[in-house]
Amino acid sequence: MKTEKRKRIDGIYKVLALYEDAIDDKNVVTFADYLTYVKKLSIMYDGFDNEEFYGLLNGLYKAGESIEFDNVKSIVFHMISIIDKG
């Protein structure tokens, strides 16, 4: 059984996976799917006691399609480290 921390980490990692799928023309996942998921996480983590974490999620959402893969990857792994430490 997955711990709550592991579920959170998996949920954040899914952001990167969805972004990768959205930039792949061969995939059916769209940027709208990616942004919908990021917005869902943003709402879910609104009460999370870490303003930086919430700010990173909102930043990903606001950046939309204009953000580069390396930046998404860096942000996702930073958010995972925040969860891992907390």
N, C-alpha and C positions, 0 to 999 in steps of 0.2 A: 504494500500500500504506500502511495506517495505521501510524503509529509506536506504540510501546508506551504512550507518554504519552497519545496521542489515544484509544487504546482504553480507558484508565483513565478519562479524562474522559467519554467516551461512556457508559461503564458507570455512572458516578456520575450523569450527567444523566438516565439512564433511571429513577432513583429518583423524580425530579420528574414525569416522564411517567407512570409507573405510579400515583403518588399522584393526579395529575389524572384519570386514567382511573378510579381507584377511587372518587373522590367524584362521578363522573358517573353518574347513575342509568341512562343510556342505554347504558352500556358494560358489557361482560361481565367486565372486570377487577375483582377484589374486593380488599378490604383484606388478606385472607389472601394473595393473590398479591403485593401490595406488600410485606407483611411478610416473606414467604418470600424475596423478592429482596434486601431489606435485610439479612436474616440471612445470606444467602449471601455478600454483600459483606463483612459483618462478619467472617465466618470467613476469607474470602479475604485480607482486609487485617489479620488478627490479627498477622502478622509485620511489617507495615509500620512503618518506624521513625519513627512520629509518633503519640504518645499522643493528641494532640488529635483527629486524624483518626479514629482508632479510637473514641474517646469520642463523637464526633459520630454515627458510624454506630450505636453502641450506644444512644445517646440517641434516635435516630429509631425504632429498634426498640422500645425500652421505652415510648416515648410512644404507639405504636400509632395508633389512630384519634383520639386526643384532641388531636393537634397540628393547628394551623391551617395552611392552604396557604401563607400568607406566611412562616411559620416554616420549613416544609420548603424552600421556595424559597431562603430566606436561607442555610440550612445547606448545601444542595446547592451553591450558588454559592461558599460559603466553602470547602467541600471541593475544589471544582474549582480554586480559587485556590491551595490548598495543593499540589495535584498540579502545577499549572502552574509554581509557584516551585521545586519540588523536582526 
